Amino acid sequence: MSSRVIGRGKCSKCGREGSVVLKEVSGRIYVYIKHGREWCYLGPLERVDLSSIIISVRDYHTFTTKLAKYLRVKLGDVNMKVSTPFIIGLALLLAAYGIGLGGPGYSNYVLAMILLSTISFLLSIAVYESTYAKLQGYSMLSRILSKGLKLYIPLTIVLTIIVIIITIPLKTPLKFEFTCPIPSYVKAHEVEVTIEEPGILPGSRVSIGPVHSVTGVETYAFIYMAIPISSIIIASLLITYLSRPLVNSLKRFITYITISTLASYLILFTLPLIVHAVSEDISIFMEATVVNYIVISTAMASATTIAFIIIFIVLIAVLKNVIRM
Ligand SMILES: [Zn+2]
């Protein structure tokens, strides 16, 4: 009986990584995965799809160089296929930034570029999953996921908020606008004309001014914020990508998408108000109009994002079928 380590692999039995070991017993070869002291038996060589298990063939010198060569060529080949649509997607996104700088008159072109770039990114996910995933899978994302959704969801929320903020300059014809009137504690006679200041987020602003009503003059602060549809598309794309390793468990998948989306927008829409409240009075969050605005804005932006995510998941499935043809 002899045994040989042929490389690192992801166990199809328990999901952990380990050394892939081939054991020869009276002329037949059996596949095992060794996790430290524990062993998992996967079956006779002819019944195990090695290409779906092996992650790296670093220890190939202990086995035949032919297998290593075969895997290297396959990995190299797929790398090219995945990177092409990815680079095209990136190029289109950068072009959208370039056109966006031309002014609001170009917003239709920006939207067209964002949509093309989104399709390119979805294509690269589809290519990756229909070929490369068998060899490597989403190993980096899976490693973070193995620490649980409690870490993965906050990480997604932080990334989503960053992505939305940096894509706000990509103005498109459609946007979610949010104007929240808050009673201001500045005395009416101190503010005779409306003062406008930039808000904390790009595209947001605060204006403080008098509002004449039947009961007299009162000062109000208006907090304005707009999230263009381009930011929502790109955020949906990010969440779709990050959710791919979860796709096999429907319950975790739905939990992940719902919580990540809702929490991201809740923070985004509340942030300008918190900043304002610190300088005014924290009790603004007790105002019915403020709560209303937060709930409605979060719900609408989240519903749109989840709709995009569903469309993207369907598109990936369609693209995967097209690639296999
Ligand atoms: Zn195992």
Residues whose N, C-alpha, C, O or C-beta is under 5 A from the ligand:
A	BS01	ZN	C11 K13 C14 G15 I33 C40
